[in-house]
């Protein structure tokens, strides 16, 4: 139950971050926003590090956490921010909930964590729910073009890979805080160095209101990643990944309260029912 509770907490924080990102992108571009949100979370992790137990250092695990940090949350954050701006939080979060498909298959092949029939059925329900939510979102006025769908799909694939590799690192060094600290530190470097290394413009634009929203987003995403690692440290990927993927439900609930046009139509009700049913099936395992 500890891993389930941590995974649900991570999902709630990821969902809330999608909505705060929507407001932040009204004032700043995605890259500038990532340069605020990721370092904000990194700074908080470093400030908290003197009060955490970082003993039992494991070089191979730290290397894995570093590799993950290069693309998660850095690349995933940029892809999610861009998708959020063009498609909205509901569609972005819905497609993002397919990440457990990549994570569960990878865990079965690499970590030797084959899911049972109940786990596969639960994952299928969650993915079907995400599909229903995506169809409902894409039909609304203001939804972005279908050509932008590669953004959330890429983020979902990288998120699944990050969960798989993080679980591998946590089996060597079961320290979720260390995983978050190392990963975010590398991501903070990556998000500032990538434009210069690729030859792109290194312009950084900041807006007080946008920076505030992105700082909140960074804190929520940082907390979500830490809780996800806590869940992975004590639970299998096939259980944790699908539960974390329910964050669109939290994004949808919050969006319905604060965003115009985010309504619970028939397809969304079906999506919610399927997703919740999948989570209940996992919890009852």
N, C-alpha and C positions, 0 to 999 in steps of 0.2 A: 504493500500500500504506500510505502514511502516513495518509491519511484513513480507511482501513478500520481500521487499528490504533487510531486515536483514537476512532472510532465504537464499536468493541468495548469500549474502556476506559470510555467514557461509559455504555454499556449495563450493564457490570458494576457501576459505581458507583450508577447509578439503581436497579438491582435490589437491591443491598445496602441502599440507603436505604429502600426499601419495607419491609424486614424490621425495621430499627431503628425506623422509624416505628411499626410494630405494637407494639413494646414501649413506646415513648414515650407512646403514646395510652392506656396503662393508668394513667398517672399525671397527665396533663394534657390539657386539651381542645385541639382542633385550632387554634383561633385563637391561644391562648396559646403553643402549640408553634411556630406559624409565626413568632410574635414573638421566639422564641429562635433558631430554625434559620436564618432568612433573615439577620437581623443578624449572626449568628456568621460566616456565609460572607462577608458584606459587609465585616466587620471584617478578616478574613484577606486579602481582596483589596486593601483599602486599605493594610494593613501591607506587602504585597508590592509595591505600586505603585512605590515609589522605586527598586526594582531592575528595573523593566520599561521597555521602550522605548515611550513613548506619543507619539512624534513623528508628524508627518503628520496632525495634527488635521483632521478633516473634519466640519463642522457638520451637514450633512444626515445623515451616517451616525450621528453622536451622537444626533440627534433620533430616528432610527429605533430605535436601541438603547434610548433612553428610553421610547419608546412600547411596545416589547416589554416593558420592565421593569415597566410598570404592571400587566401581567397575567401575565407570566412572569419569575420563578417564583412571584410572589405569589398570584394567583388559582389557578393550577394547583396550587400547594402546598396551599392550603386545600381545594380540591376533592379532591385525592389523599389528604390526611390524613383527611377526612371519609369518603371511600369506603373507605379502609383500615380505619377503625374499624368500619364497618357491613358490609363485604363481605369483608375480609381481604386480605392482600397478593397472593395468587395471582390472584384474580378482578380486583382493581384493576389489577394489572400487565398482565393478559391483554387487557383492554379497552383499556388505554392503548397497547398495541402496534398499534392500528389508526390511530394518528396519522400514519403515512407515507401513508395514503390521502389525507388532507387536504393534507399537505405536497407530495406528488408531483403531484397534480392542480393545486394552486396554482402550483407551479413551472413546470409546462407552460404554464399560461395567462398567468402574469405575468412570469416570468423567461426564458421561451423555452428551457426545458430539457425538451424532450419525451423521455420515456423510451422506450427501445426495447422490442421484444417480450420480450426476455430480462429486462429490468428489471421490466416489468409482471407477467411470470410469477413472478418472485422475490417481488415485493410481494404477489401473490395468495397464494402459499404461506405467507408470514409471517402474513397476515391469517387464512387458514384455520387455521393453527396456533394463533393467538390464540383463535379461536372454539372450537376443541377444548379448549383449556385453560380457557376460561371455562365451557363446559358441564360440564367435570369439576369445577370449583370450586363451581359453583352447586348441585351435587347433594349436597355434603357437609353434614354437620351443622354448624350454627353459621354458615352463609352468611347474609348479610343479605337483606332483602326485595328483590324485583325493582324496587320503587318507588325504590330507591336507585341503580339503574343509570345514571340520568342524570348522577350525579356523575363517574364515570370517563369517560363518553362526552364530557361537556363538557370535561374535562381533556384528553382526546385531541385534540379539535378545536382547543383553544387551543394545545396543544403543537405541533401541525402548523402553525398560523398563525405561531407564534413562530419555528419553523425557517425558514419561508418569508421572513419579514421580516428575520430575522437574516442570512440569506444575501444579501438585497438590501443590507443595511447593510455587510456584509463585502466586497461587490464595490466599494464606494466607499472604504472604509477597512479594508483587510485586517489588522485587529489584534484577534485573538480575546480577548486579555486586556482590552482596552479595552471590548469588547462586554460581557464578563462584569461588569466593574467598574461601568460605567454602568447596565446592566440591574439588577444586584443593588442598587445604591444607590437606584434608583427603587422597586424592590420593597420594600426595607426601609421606605421612607417610606410606601408605599401600605398595607402590612400594619398599620402603626400608625395611619394616618390614616383608613382606610376605615370602621371602626366609628363613629367620632365624626362623620364626614361623613354617614353614613346614619341617624344618630339612634339607633343601637343602643347597648346597654350597653358601656361601655369597660372592663369589669372584666378585670383581668389576674391570673390565678392561676398561681402557680409552685410547683413541687415539685422538690426537689433531684435526685431520681433521674430524673424526667421531663425536667428541663432538660438533664441530662447526655446522655440519649438523643437529645433534639432537637438538641443542639449537634453530636453526632456525625452525625446525619442532615443537618444543614445543611452540614457540611464535605464529606460525600459527595455531596450534591446540587450543591454549588458546584463541586467537582472535575468532576462529570459534565457540568455545563453548559459549563465551560471546555474540556473535551475535545471536546464536541459542536461548539463554535465552531471549535476547531482543525480538526476534520474538515470542517466546512462551508467553511472558508476555502480548503481545497485540493481539495475534492471536490464533485460535483454533489449536489443535494438528493435526486434519485432513487436515489442510492447510499447516502448517509449516513443519511437518515431511516429506511429499513427496517432497517438494521443497529442503529441506536440503539434501535429498537423491539423488539429481542430481549431487552431487560432482564427480562421475565418469566421467562426461562429461568434467569437468575442468581438472581432472587427465589425461584423454585421450588426450585432446588438448595439454597439456604441455608435456606429454610423447611422443607424435608424433614429438615434436620439439627437445627433448633432449635425447630420448632413441631409440636405434636401434630396429627395429622389430615392433614398435608400429605404424601400418599403418591402414588407414581407408578402410577396405575391405567391401564387401556387407553387411555382418551381422552387422558390426559396424555402417554402415550408417543407417541401419534399426533401430538399437538400439538407435542411436542418435535421429532419427526422432520420434520414439515412446516416448522417454523420454521428448523431447522438447514439443511434442504434449500434453503430460500429464501435464506439467507445465503450458502451455498456457491455458489449460482447467481449471486449478485451479485458475489462475490469472483472468480469465474471469468470475468467479463465482459471 
